[in-house]
Amino acid sequence: MSATLDHLFDRNVAWANRKTREDPHYFHRMAEQQTPHYLWIGCSDSRVTANSVLGLDPGEIFVHRNIANVVHTSDMNILSVLEFAVDQLKIEHVIVCGHYGCSGVSRAIAGERGAMLDHWLLPISMFYRKHRATFDAIADPTERINRMCEINVEMQVRRLAATPIVENAWARGQSLHLHGCIYAIDDGLMRDLGPHLSSVEMRERLPSIDQRVFQPVEAQSSMRQQAIAAFGAIDPAALEAPACCTRDHDLGG
């Protein structure tokens, strides 16, 4: 690979020219003050980018990413992003989105120690060690990591809800909703995982994250949710077999 970034600058020029041809006012709109409604807290994995996953243009979502989408309550970076998003941009939704097969989560449960990364992943590794017997009972290593990825999302939403920034927003009546989601790289679908929180009261009613180890939540894609809603709206009586198709009718009863 070249020691310079000339090839990237060339790609930037080509991209800017293409966007201008497709939409002459695109960059004029981008230059205006951003007014996103969403804050995305996601993993640094290069394959999981918020705008691409959600199909949104730049300026529509405010983004913070780190290894394994961890919410460290002592991390000035994420707290500054959160404060700016909530207090200045007045965003309405905060999305914590993990992804299956997360290398950070895999590292956390591998038991390796000594690197700065391991300090960052400590909340995940400590939780795994606490419930190691339960997680290790999952025979498939891929399924075990993916289960930990789901639990990690739920844990980080809870940590987010406990920050003074979020609590203060709720106390002053600001509309602020927290969501937990997980993304599957192998099919491109984001799945609803929860929890979904809009107040301290909702947070306090949550089961503990320890309970979630034994009571997992099914992560549902939008397509599955729509299918469940569609079938749920059907009158059960309409599903009953007509008289001509019953066994008694066939037997002449």
DRENFIVEX-629254 format. One line per field, with one value per residue (C-alpha): x, z, y; residue number from 1. Coordinates in steps of 0.1 Angstrom, whole numbers, plus 5000, padded with zeros to 4 digits. Example, Ala and Ser with C-alpha at 12.3 -4.5 7.8 and 13.67 -1.06 7.14 Angstrom:
// residues 2
u: (5123,5137) .
w: (5078,5071) .
v: (4955,4989) .
i: (1,2) .
***
This chain:
// residues 253
u: (5000,5012,5028,5006,4968,4966,4943,4919,4919,4911,4882,4870,4870,4851,4826,4820,4816,4791,4771,4769,4757,4731,4719,4733,4722,4735,4765,4746,4722,4751,4767,4736,4735,4730,4697,4698,4671,4693,4725,4741,4765,4780,4811,4842,4840,4845,4817,4790,4785,4753,4744,4747,4729,4700,4699,4703,4722,4750,4735,4706,4724,4750,4776,4799,4818,4842,4854,4824,4800,4808,4793,4820,4806,4841,4849,4850,4847,4814,4800,4809,4792,4762,4760,4763,4737,4712,4717,4727,4713,4682,4683,4652,4666,4698,4705,4730,4738,4761,4767,4770,4805,4820,4857,4858,4833,4852,4884,4866,4855,4888,4905,4934,4949,4975,4966,4948,4920,4914,4909,4884,4865,4865,4827,4821,4848,4837,4801,4811,4832,4803,4781,4807,4790,4759,4777,4801,4771,4764,4783,4786,4814,4798,4764,4781,4798,4766,4747,4772,4769,4732,4737,4763,4738,4713,4739,4751,4716,4712,4745,4735,4702,4721,4742,4733,4730,4701,4686,4686,4670,4642,4638,4633,4607,4628,4617,4645,4642,4669,4670,4690,4696,4719,4731,4739,4767,4758,4723,4725,4695,4693,4673,4653,4667,4658,4654,4635,4635,4619,4620,4637,4605,4609,4645,4636,4611,4636,4647,4683,4709,4718,4683,4686,4713,4686,4657,4670,4651,4645,4662,4637,4642,4616,4604,4598,4580,4557,4550,4541,4519,4501,4493,4484,4457,4440,4408,4415,4379,4389,4416,4392,4387,4354,4329,4337,4373,4366,4372,4335,4322,4345,4332,4296,4291) .
w: (5000,4992,5019,5009,5010,4974,4964,4992,4982,4946,4959,4978,4947,4928,4956,4959,4921,4920,4949,4933,4900,4918,4940,4933,4967,4987,5002,5008,5030,5048,5055,5075,5112,5120,5135,5142,5162,5171,5189,5179,5204,5185,5180,5162,5138,5103,5089,5111,5102,5115,5084,5062,5085,5090,5055,5067,5052,5071,5095,5104,5132,5158,5163,5190,5185,5206,5211,5219,5224,5261,5282,5307,5332,5338,5301,5293,5256,5256,5284,5264,5233,5253,5270,5237,5221,5249,5260,5228,5199,5219,5203,5211,5208,5219,5203,5218,5189,5192,5166,5166,5164,5181,5184,5215,5233,5221,5236,5269,5275,5263,5296,5282,5304,5303,5275,5277,5257,5286,5310,5286,5283,5321,5326,5300,5313,5349,5340,5320,5349,5373,5351,5335,5343,5325,5294,5292,5292,5256,5236,5204,5208,5182,5199,5233,5220,5203,5236,5254,5226,5233,5271,5266,5247,5275,5301,5283,5280,5317,5324,5300,5319,5351,5340,5355,5319,5311,5346,5345,5310,5323,5355,5335,5313,5281,5256,5256,5247,5251,5229,5227,5193,5177,5141,5122,5096,5078,5067,5072,5096,5128,5155,5183,5216,5242,5268,5258,5284,5286,5323,5356,5366,5335,5344,5380,5368,5347,5358,5369,5342,5361,5356,5318,5317,5326,5309,5274,5252,5216,5192,5165,5131,5117,5093,5122,5142,5113,5108,5144,5144,5112,5125,5159,5142,5127,5144,5156,5145,5110,5112,5121,5094,5075,5080,5047,5059,5093,5100,5111,5079,5058,5077,5072,5108) .
v: (5000,5035,5056,5086,5091,5104,5075,5085,5121,5110,5089,5120,5141,5115,5111,5148,5152,5123,5136,5171,5156,5135,5164,5199,5212,5183,5200,5233,5213,5196,5230,5241,5234,5197,5188,5150,5133,5103,5095,5063,5046,5017,4996,5008,4978,4992,4971,4987,5023,5040,5060,5029,5005,5030,5043,5079,5109,5127,5152,5129,5110,5119,5092,5079,5046,5026,4991,4969,4999,5002,5030,5039,5064,5077,5081,5118,5112,5094,5117,5148,5133,5124,5158,5177,5154,5157,5193,5211,5191,5180,5146,5125,5089,5073,5040,5016,4992,4962,4935,4898,4884,4914,4910,4932,4910,4879,4894,4902,4866,4851,4859,4878,4905,4932,4955,4989,4972,4948,4976,4991,4958,4952,4956,4929,4905,4909,4902,4871,4858,4863,4841,4820,4787,4798,4811,4782,4759,4772,4746,4765,4792,4814,4813,4819,4851,4863,4858,4879,4905,4907,4910,4936,4959,4955,4963,4994,5008,5004,5021,5049,5054,5058,5088,5122,5136,5113,5115,5153,5154,5132,5153,5185,5167,5164,5138,5113,5077,5050,5019,4987,4971,4946,4942,4911,4916,4884,4896,4934,4935,4954,4937,4952,4939,4965,4977,5009,5035,5070,5077,5069,5050,5027,5021,5012,4987,4968,4933,4932,4925,4894,4881,4886,4859,4834,4851,4861,4885,4875,4899,4907,4922,4947,4920,4895,4922,4930,4894,4889,4920,4908,4874,4888,4910,4879,4868,4832,4823,4830,4804,4776,4750,4753,4725,4709,4703,4688,4652,4646,4661,4639,4609,4619,4628) .
i: (1,2,3,4,5,6,7,8,9,10,11,12,13,14,15,16,17,18,19,20,21,22,23,24,25,26,27,28,29,30,31,32,33,34,35,36,37,38,39,40,41,42,43,44,45,46,47,48,49,50,51,52,53,54,55,56,57,58,59,60,61,62,63,64,65,66,67,68,69,70,71,72,73,74,75,76,77,78,79,80,81,82,83,84,85,86,87,88,89,90,91,92,93,94,95,96,97,98,99,100,101,102,103,104,105,106,107,108,109,110,111,112,113,114,115,116,117,118,119,120,121,122,123,124,125,126,127,128,129,130,131,132,133,134,135,136,137,138,139,140,141,142,143,144,145,146,147,148,149,150,151,152,153,154,155,156,157,158,159,160,161,162,163,164,165,166,167,168,169,170,171,172,173,174,175,176,177,178,179,180,181,182,183,184,185,186,187,188,189,190,191,192,193,194,195,196,197,198,199,200,201,202,203,204,205,206,207,208,209,210,211,212,213,214,215,216,217,218,219,220,221,222,223,224,225,226,227,228,229,230,231,232,233,234,235,236,237,238,239,240,241,242,243,244,245,246,247,248,249,250,251,252,253) .
***
